[in-house]
């Protein structure tokens, strides 16, 4: 018999699995951070710095007392590493072996990129072996214009390719710049590097996804995992037969969950304050899934032409009491220490608008401080009543001005 879930039940399972609101508790923020990374499976990295970068933003929403230097420390302690999930990400160091499939693929399917590609790669490896960890800028040497390093671009390409092929790892970052070292010098000796079979890799993807999300559909497990659809389909059947997972019915769609997932329905959800999420947050990264489960149609518009944007360049999803209730286009003006909300767009009719407004003000205060800002300002809001309530109530909250 297949259990049937309501949307409300599915959302509860997903949010609790995603630690939103915060459900990860440890004595130290560092331990809570590594627990959050283990729970979510990966933390996506993105280069956009209009506000605090995505990886820090995602962890801040789940870990009390989180600070960006915690993630840097975990990387230098070799508890997390950088590689590719569906995109560039921090992953638990124990997951290294499952990245070897992509590393092998990148090695076996290397495309021609430079006439002296092999020589450049060999010289990059030789320099790092002799000199220790290096950044791409260390290969720029305009005094030797007859050699391969007068233009740093081939060296940078080689560094990135050697990283994707598993020859190099990112030892740490200086600012946001990568510091590369030989994998053998970075990867702890106890980490299993055995190449998984395709079935093992499929099971890993399924288990990781279910741990982070509570439930998932076949297409969600294989999201941006080229060539894995059939293996995941077969592994789902094996796991069902073994009783490792269960099948659930949500509307007309089939979902899968581990046997403990339904127990989350018996848990009390902590008080759900407003959460201002990153566009790259694990909860929202699969847009189709977000629409199906939360009826929230979201697109990051920074990649669109200005005339095609509806909400703004860098809109952040707003979550409150288990629902997505709006979005805001924000930028941290660090010079003036002001968080600018160019456009606040609410999408719900609130039964208790005062409760939402007070929670939003509190969230904006916290989010401003997280972005090293002392103040925040809203330049435009689509809901006049909400805008008026924000103006009337913000003066009662300390820490904004």
C-alpha positions as CSV (number, residue, x, y, z in Angstrom):
1,X,0.0,0.0,0.0
2,X,1.3,3.4,-1.0
3,X,0.9,6.2,1.6
4,X,-0.7,9.4,0.4
5,X,0.7,12.8,1.5
6,X,-0.9,16.2,1.4
7,X,1.1,19.2,0.2
8,X,1.1,20.5,3.8
9,X,2.6,17.3,5.1
10,X,5.2,17.2,2.3
11,X,6.3,20.7,3.0
12,X,6.7,19.9,6.7
13,X,8.9,17.0,5.9
14,X,11.0,19.0,3.5
15,X,11.5,22.0,5.7
16,X,12.4,20.0,8.8
17,X,14.9,18.0,6.7
18,X,16.3,21.2,5.3
19,X,16.8,22.6,8.9
20,X,14.5,25.6,8.1
21,X,13.7,26.9,10.6
22,X,16.9,26.1,12.5
23,X,16.8,22.5,13.9
24,X,20.5,21.9,14.1
25,X,21.8,22.5,17.6
26,X,25.4,22.1,18.9
27,X,27.4,23.7,21.7
28,X,29.6,25.4,19.1
29,X,28.8,27.1,15.8
30,X,31.6,25.2,14.1
31,X,30.1,21.8,15.1
32,X,26.7,23.0,14.0
33,X,28.1,24.2,10.7
34,X,29.7,20.8,9.9
35,X,26.5,19.1,11.0
36,X,24.5,21.4,8.6
37,X,26.8,20.5,5.7
38,X,26.5,16.8,6.5
39,X,22.8,17.1,6.6
40,X,22.4,19.1,3.4
41,X,25.1,17.1,1.5
42,X,26.5,20.2,-0.2
43,X,26.6,24.0,0.0
44,X,26.6,25.7,-3.3
45,X,29.3,28.3,-4.1
46,X,28.6,31.3,-6.3
47,X,30.7,34.3,-7.3
48,X,28.0,37.0,-7.0
49,X,28.8,39.3,-4.1
50,X,25.9,41.7,-4.3
51,X,25.2,40.5,-0.8
52,X,27.1,38.0,1.3
53,X,28.1,35.1,-0.9
54,X,25.7,32.2,-1.3
55,X,27.6,29.5,0.7
56,X,27.8,31.8,3.8
57,X,24.2,32.9,3.3
58,X,22.9,29.3,3.2
59,X,24.7,28.3,6.4
60,X,23.8,31.5,8.2
61,X,20.1,30.7,7.8
62,X,20.7,27.3,9.5
63,X,23.4,27.8,12.1
64,X,23.1,30.2,15.1
65,X,26.2,32.3,15.5
66,X,27.5,31.4,12.0
67,X,30.4,33.5,10.7
68,X,32.2,33.1,7.3
69,X,35.5,32.3,8.9
70,X,34.0,29.1,10.3
71,X,33.7,27.6,6.8
72,X,37.3,28.7,6.0
73,X,38.4,26.9,9.2
74,X,36.6,23.7,8.3
75,X,38.2,23.6,4.9
76,X,41.7,24.1,6.4
77,X,40.9,21.3,8.9
78,X,40.1,19.1,6.0
79,X,36.6,18.5,7.2
80,X,35.0,19.8,4.0
81,X,36.4,20.2,0.4
82,X,35.5,22.0,-2.7
83,X,34.3,20.2,-5.8
84,X,31.3,19.8,-8.1
85,X,27.9,18.7,-6.9
86,X,25.4,19.8,-9.5
87,X,27.5,23.0,-9.4
88,X,30.6,24.2,-7.5
89,X,30.1,23.4,-3.8
90,X,31.5,22.6,-0.5
91,X,31.0,18.9,0.4
92,X,31.8,16.7,3.4
93,X,35.3,15.3,3.1
94,X,33.9,11.7,3.4
95,X,32.1,12.1,0.1
96,X,35.3,12.5,-1.9
97,X,35.2,9.0,-3.4
98,X,31.8,9.8,-5.1
99,X,33.4,12.8,-6.9
100,X,35.9,10.4,-8.5
101,X,33.3,9.5,-11.2
102,X,33.3,13.1,-12.5
103,X,37.1,13.3,-12.0
104,X,37.6,10.2,-14.2
105,X,35.1,11.5,-16.8
106,X,36.9,14.9,-17.0
107,X,40.2,13.0,-17.5
108,X,39.0,10.6,-20.1
109,X,37.0,13.2,-22.1
110,X,39.4,16.1,-22.0
111,X,38.8,18.3,-25.0
112,X,41.7,20.0,-26.9
113,X,42.1,23.5,-25.3
114,X,45.7,24.4,-26.1
115,X,48.4,23.2,-28.5
116,X,50.8,22.6,-25.5
117,X,48.1,21.4,-23.1
118,X,50.0,18.4,-21.7
119,X,53.2,20.5,-21.3
120,X,51.4,23.3,-19.5
121,X,49.6,20.8,-17.1
122,X,52.9,19.1,-16.4
123,X,54.7,22.4,-15.6
124,X,51.8,23.5,-13.3
125,X,52.0,20.3,-11.4
126,X,55.8,20.5,-11.2
127,X,55.7,24.1,-9.8
128,X,53.2,23.2,-7.1
129,X,55.2,20.1,-6.2
130,X,58.3,22.2,-5.9
131,X,57.0,25.4,-4.4
132,X,53.9,24.3,-2.5
133,X,50.3,25.7,-2.8
134,X,49.9,28.4,-5.5
135,X,47.2,30.7,-6.9
136,X,46.6,31.4,-10.5
137,X,48.2,34.8,-10.2
138,X,51.5,33.1,-9.2
139,X,51.8,31.9,-12.8
140,X,51.9,35.4,-14.3
141,X,55.4,36.3,-15.2
142,X,55.7,38.9,-17.9
143,X,59.5,38.9,-17.7
144,X,59.6,35.5,-19.6
145,X,57.6,36.3,-22.7
146,X,59.1,33.4,-24.6
147,X,57.9,30.8,-22.0
148,X,54.4,29.5,-21.3
149,X,53.8,31.8,-18.3
150,X,53.9,35.3,-19.9
151,X,50.1,35.0,-20.2
152,X,48.5,33.5,-17.2
153,X,45.3,32.3,-19.0
154,X,46.7,28.9,-20.1
155,X,48.0,28.3,-16.5
156,X,44.6,29.2,-15.1
157,X,42.9,26.8,-17.5
158,X,45.3,24.1,-16.5
159,X,44.8,24.7,-12.8
160,X,41.0,24.4,-13.1
161,X,41.2,21.3,-15.3
162,X,43.7,19.6,-13.0
163,X,41.3,20.4,-10.2
164,X,38.3,18.9,-12.0
165,X,40.4,15.8,-12.9
166,X,41.3,15.3,-9.2
167,X,45.1,16.0,-9.5
168,X,44.7,19.2,-7.5
169,X,42.5,20.3,-4.6
170,X,41.7,23.8,-3.3
171,X,43.6,23.9,0.0
172,X,42.0,27.2,1.1
173,X,40.9,30.6,-0.3
174,X,42.5,34.0,0.2
175,X,39.6,36.3,0.0
176,X,37.7,34.5,-2.8
177,X,40.8,33.4,-4.7
178,X,41.6,29.7,-4.8
179,X,44.8,28.3,-3.5
180,X,45.7,25.0,-5.2
181,X,47.8,22.1,-3.9
182,X,48.4,18.5,-4.8
183,X,45.5,16.3,-3.9
184,X,47.9,13.9,-2.0
185,X,48.9,16.8,0.3
186,X,45.3,17.9,1.0
187,X,43.2,14.8,1.2
188,X,43.5,13.1,4.6
189,X,45.0,9.6,4.5
190,X,41.9,7.9,6.0
191,X,39.5,9.0,3.3
192,X,38.3,6.2,1.0
193,X,39.2,6.9,-2.6
194,X,37.8,3.7,-4.1
195,X,36.0,4.4,-7.4
196,X,32.3,3.6,-6.8
197,X,30.3,1.6,-9.2
198,X,27.5,3.2,-11.1
199,X,25.0,1.5,-8.8
200,X,26.8,2.7,-5.7
201,X,26.9,6.2,-7.0
202,X,23.2,6.1,-7.8
203,X,22.4,4.9,-4.3
204,X,24.6,7.7,-2.9
205,X,22.7,10.3,-4.8
206,X,19.4,8.9,-3.6
207,X,20.4,8.7,0.0
208,X,22.0,12.1,0.1
209,X,19.0,13.7,-1.5
210,X,16.6,12.0,0.9
211,X,18.6,13.0,3.9
212,X,18.6,16.6,2.9
213,X,15.0,16.8,1.6
214,X,13.1,14.0,3.3
215,X,11.4,13.0,0.1
216,X,12.1,13.2,-3.6
217,X,11.0,12.2,-7.1
218,X,13.0,10.3,-9.7
219,X,13.7,13.4,-11.7
220,X,14.9,15.3,-8.6
221,X,17.4,12.6,-7.7
222,X,19.0,12.9,-11.1
223,X,18.9,16.8,-11.3
224,X,21.8,17.9,-13.5
225,X,23.4,14.4,-13.2
226,X,23.9,13.6,-16.8
227,X,23.6,10.0,-17.8
228,X,22.4,8.8,-14.3
229,X,18.7,8.6,-15.0
230,X,18.6,4.9,-15.8
231,X,20.9,3.9,-12.9
232,X,18.8,5.9,-10.4
233,X,15.6,4.3,-11.7
234,X,17.1,0.8,-11.3
235,X,18.5,1.6,-7.8
236,X,15.1,3.0,-6.7
237,X,13.6,-0.4,-7.6
238,X,16.3,-2.3,-5.7
239,X,15.9,-0.1,-2.6
240,X,12.2,-0.5,-2.7
241,X,12.5,-4.3,-2.8
242,X,15.0,-4.2,0.0
243,X,12.7,-2.1,2.1
244,X,15.2,0.7,2.4
245,X,12.8,3.3,1.1
246,X,9.1,3.7,0.7
247,X,6.9,5.1,-2.2
248,X,4.6,8.0,-1.5
249,X,1.8,9.5,-3.5
250,X,1.6,13.3,-3.6
251,X,-1.2,14.4,-5.9
252,X,-0.6,12.5,-9.1
253,X,3.1,12.2,-8.6
254,X,5.2,9.4,-7.1
255,X,7.7,10.4,-4.5
256,X,10.2,8.3,-2.5
257,X,11.4,8.6,1.1
258,X,13.3,6.7,3.7
259,X,11.3,4.8,6.3
260,X,11.9,7.4,9.0
261,X,10.7,10.4,7.0
262,X,7.0,10.0,8.0
263,X,8.1,10.3,11.6
264,X,8.9,13.9,11.0
265,X,5.2,14.6,10.8
266,X,4.9,13.9,14.5
267,X,7.5,16.6,15.3
268,X,6.6,20.1,16.3
269,X,7.9,22.7,13.9
270,X,9.9,25.4,15.8
271,X,8.6,29.0,15.6
272,X,8.9,30.0,11.9
273,X,10.3,33.5,11.7
274,X,10.9,35.1,8.3
275,X,13.8,33.6,6.4
276,X,15.5,35.6,3.7
277,X,17.0,32.9,1.5
278,X,19.8,32.8,-1.1
279,X,18.8,32.2,-4.7
280,X,21.3,29.2,-4.4
281,X,19.9,27.8,-1.2
282,X,19.4,24.1,-1.2
283,X,15.6,24.5,-0.7
284,X,15.1,26.6,-3.8
285,X,17.7,25.5,-6.2
286,X,15.4,23.1,-8.1
287,X,12.9,25.6,-9.5
288,X,10.4,23.0,-10.8
289,X,10.3,21.2,-7.5
290,X,9.8,24.5,-5.7
291,X,6.8,25.3,-7.9
292,X,5.4,21.8,-7.4
293,X,5.7,21.6,-3.6
294,X,5.4,25.3,-2.6
295,X,3.5,26.8,-5.5
296,X,6.3,29.4,-5.8
297,X,7.4,30.5,-9.2
298,X,11.0,31.7,-8.9
299,X,13.6,32.8,-11.3
300,X,16.9,34.5,-10.7
301,X,16.7,37.5,-13.0
302,X,20.4,38.7,-13.0
303,X,20.9,36.6,-16.1
304,X,18.1,38.4,-17.9
305,X,18.3,41.6,-19.8
306,X,17.2,44.6,-17.7
307,X,14.1,45.1,-19.7
308,X,13.0,41.5,-19.2
309,X,13.2,41.6,-15.4
310,X,10.0,41.6,-13.5
311,X,11.2,41.8,-9.8
312,X,14.8,42.9,-10.0
313,X,18.5,41.9,-10.5
314,X,19.0,39.7,-7.4
315,X,15.7,38.8,-5.8
316,X,15.9,36.8,-2.6
317,X,13.0,34.4,-1.7
318,X,11.1,35.2,1.5
319,X,9.9,32.2,3.6
320,X,7.5,32.6,6.5
321,X,5.6,30.0,8.5
322,X,6.3,27.2,5.9
323,X,5.3,29.2,2.9
324,X,7.0,31.4,0.4
325,X,5.3,34.8,0.8
326,X,7.4,37.2,-1.3
327,X,10.8,38.2,-2.6
328,X,13.1,41.2,-2.4
329,X,15.7,42.6,-4.7
330,X,18.6,43.5,-2.4
331,X,22.1,44.9,-2.4
332,X,24.6,45.5,0.4
333,X,26.0,49.0,0.0
334,X,29.0,48.3,2.1
335,X,30.6,51.7,1.7
336,X,27.5,53.4,3.4
337,X,26.8,50.3,5.5
338,X,23.2,50.1,4.2
339,X,21.2,47.2,3.0
340,X,19.2,48.5,0.1
341,X,16.0,46.7,-0.8
342,X,15.1,48.1,-4.2
343,X,11.9,46.1,-4.5
344,X,9.9,44.3,-1.8
345,X,7.2,42.1,-3.4
346,X,4.7,40.3,-1.3
347,X,2.6,37.5,-2.8
348,X,0.2,36.5,-0.1
349,X,-2.8,38.0,1.6
350,X,-1.8,37.8,5.3
351,X,-4.4,36.8,7.9
352,X,-2.0,38.4,10.4
353,X,-0.1,41.1,8.5
354,X,1.2,42.7,11.8
355,X,2.9,39.4,12.8
356,X,4.5,39.1,9.3
357,X,5.7,42.7,9.4
358,X,7.3,42.4,12.8
359,X,9.0,39.2,11.8
360,X,10.2,40.8,8.6
361,X,11.6,43.8,10.4
362,X,13.5,41.5,12.8
363,X,14.8,39.5,9.8
364,X,15.9,42.6,8.0
365,X,17.8,43.8,11.1
366,X,19.6,40.4,11.4
367,X,20.3,40.2,7.6
368,X,21.7,43.7,7.6
369,X,24.2,42.9,10.3
370,X,25.1,39.6,8.6
371,X,26.0,41.8,5.5
372,X,28.1,44.2,7.6
373,X,25.4,46.9,7.3
374,X,24.1,49.1,10.1
375,X,20.9,50.2,8.3
376,X,18.4,49.1,5.8
377,X,16.0,50.9,3.5
378,X,13.1,49.8,1.3
379,X,12.8,51.9,-1.9
380,X,9.7,50.2,-3.3
381,X,7.0,47.8,-2.1
382,X,4.0,46.5,-4.1
383,X,1.8,46.3,-1.0
384,X,1.0,49.8,0.3
385,X,-0.5,48.5,3.6
386,X,2.6,46.4,4.3
387,X,4.9,49.3,3.5
388,X,3.0,51.6,5.9
389,X,3.1,49.0,8.6
390,X,6.9,48.6,8.2
391,X,7.4,52.3,8.5
392,X,5.2,52.5,11.6
393,X,6.8,49.6,13.4
394,X,10.5,49.6,12.5
395,X,11.3,52.4,15.0
396,X,10.3,50.1,17.9
397,X,13.1,47.6,16.9
398,X,16.6,48.3,18.2
399,X,19.7,47.6,16.1
400,X,18.5,49.1,12.8
401,X,19.7,52.6,13.2
